[in-house]
Amino acid sequence: MRNGPDLEALRALALVAKESSMSAASAQLGVSQQAISLRIRNLEKDLRMRLLVRSARGSRLTPTGELVVGWGTTLLTAADEFSDAVNSLRTDRGKMMRIAASLTIAEHLLPEWIARWRISHGNDGPVVQLTAANSSTVVEAIREGTADLGLVETPVVPAGLRSVTVAYDTIEVVVQHGHRWAKTRRVSVRELAGTGLVLRETGSGTRQALENALTEAGFPLAAEPAAVLTTTLGVRSAIMAGIAPGALSSLAVSEDARAGRLVRVRINNLQITRPLTAIWAGTTPPPHIRDFLDVIARTDR
């Protein structure tokens, strides 16, 4: 791969893995299923590795494919940031709203919020520049002044920052169909705390909410994680592959649960609810930030 990987093929692979569907990925990318399949096959040929398992029930990553998508995410993010940076050269900085959002919010809520923002402001409002990262990185961006508005999933708001709760979310334990918990669909807090889980990295709001809830229930997370991954997609794929149960936002698992790809497991006598919070530095947010928060408040969730 002297010239480097095909970024569009990586993007197609990541989207097929996320949607577990070639047709859904083709619809989002605006190209035919044949074109997406060809891109991925060419990438597999280029890398000399099998990346995707195709079946009548959908498409899923191989373990090698999971690694490639994880590494490729860094490249895709860098490419998108490069495009955004180049575009920003043509944009008046005073007309830009820089938002840093944790991954769950960025993937599942922000697209609708930004769309409603654009509808309400037309071409007169600031351009939205989005950075997706884990919650601790978002907090750093607000403190360092590289973002105007942060959206985080952490249960506790960091000191020294202004905040407002914009929504609520729950953390759910999910397993693949073959796991024994899929039969009972219930697990005790003690057993959950003593089980190696597929988790997000330290600094993730999802992981922090789970750890805090178990500690408050009297059973701190004791087992070593079965796997630690830096993306929601990575956690989701690992759970589907049967590595171990895992914990994800209800926003991230709802479609998979409805489609039967994952099974929800209730935690006896414990529901993990967390606030989704907007944060900013200073006393009063600028007018365009206030307007954006108003749009979020008016959006049906």
Buried (B, 14 or more C-beta within 10 A) or exposed (E): EEEEBBBBBBBBBBBBBBBBBBBBBBEBBEBEBEBBBBBBEEBBEEBEEEBBEEEEEBBBBBEBBBBBBBEBBEBBEEBBEEEBEEEBEEEEEEEBBBBBBBBBBBBBBBEBBBEBBBEEBEEEBBBBBBBBBBBBBBBBBBBEEEBBBBBBBBBEBBEEBBBBEBBEBEBBBBBBEEBEBBEEEEBEBBEBBEBBBBBBBEBBBBBBBBBBBBEEBEBEBEEEBBBBBBBBBBBBBBBBBEBBBBBBBBBBBBBBBEEEBBBBBBBEEBEBEBBBBBBBBEEEBBEBBEBBBEBBEEBEE
